[in-house]
Amino acid sequence: MTTVKYMDEDILIKKTIELLIEELGPVEAIRFTNLLKVKRKDSVKRHREWQKMLDKTEFFDEVFTD
């Protein structure tokens, strides 16, 4: 059985970016990395969604009881 040694994450990221730039060019490499980012919801929308699913009684009991 062989043992697997993982690279440090910083080295892995650096090598991956270097390969992307080498193969795709800097503009396409940046485009690719931006595709992977998850867009954040507007904080107001996120808060309203949280409020809709909130059971106020349960929440208040959890927060204000000892």
C-alpha positions as CSV (number, residue, x, y, z in Angstrom):
1,M,0.0,0.0,0.0
2,T,1.4,3.4,-0.9
3,T,1.1,6.5,1.2
4,V,-0.1,9.7,-0.3
5,K,1.4,13.0,0.8
6,Y,-0.7,16.1,0.1
7,M,0.9,19.4,-0.9
8,D,0.5,22.4,1.4
9,E,-2.6,24.3,0.2
10,D,-0.6,27.5,-0.5
11,I,1.8,25.6,-2.8
12,L,-1.1,23.8,-4.5
13,I,-2.9,27.1,-5.2
14,K,0.2,28.7,-6.5
15,K,1.1,25.8,-8.8
16,T,-2.5,25.6,-10.1
17,I,-2.7,29.4,-10.9
18,E,0.7,29.2,-12.6
19,L,-0.6,26.3,-14.8
20,L,-3.8,28.0,-15.6
21,I,-1.9,31.2,-16.7
22,E,0.5,29.1,-18.7
23,E,-2.2,27.1,-20.5
24,L,-5.0,29.7,-20.8
25,G,-3.3,33.0,-20.5
26,P,-3.8,35.5,-17.7
27,V,-7.2,36.9,-18.8
28,E,-8.8,33.4,-19.3
29,A,-7.2,32.2,-16.0
30,I,-8.8,35.0,-14.1
31,R,-12.1,34.4,-15.9
32,F,-12.0,30.8,-14.8
33,T,-11.2,31.5,-11.2
34,N,-14.1,34.0,-11.1
35,L,-16.5,31.4,-12.4
36,L,-15.9,29.4,-9.3
37,K,-16.9,32.1,-6.9
38,V,-20.4,31.9,-5.4
39,K,-22.3,35.1,-5.6
40,R,-23.4,36.4,-2.2
41,K,-27.0,37.3,-1.7
42,D,-27.8,40.8,-0.7
43,S,-27.7,41.0,3.1
44,V,-31.3,42.3,3.2
45,K,-32.6,39.5,1.1
46,R,-30.6,36.9,3.1
47,H,-32.0,38.4,6.4
48,R,-35.6,38.3,5.1
49,E,-35.3,34.7,4.1
50,W,-33.9,33.9,7.5
51,Q,-36.9,35.7,9.1
52,K,-39.4,33.8,7.0
53,M,-38.2,30.4,8.3
54,L,-37.7,31.6,11.9
55,D,-39.9,30.2,14.6
56,K,-40.0,33.3,16.8
57,T,-41.1,31.6,20.0
58,E,-38.4,28.9,19.7
59,F,-35.8,31.6,18.9
60,F,-36.8,33.8,21.9
61,D,-36.8,30.8,24.2
62,E,-33.4,29.8,23.1
63,V,-31.9,33.3,23.4
64,F,-33.6,34.6,26.6
65,T,-33.8,31.6,28.8
66,D,-31.0,30.6,31.1
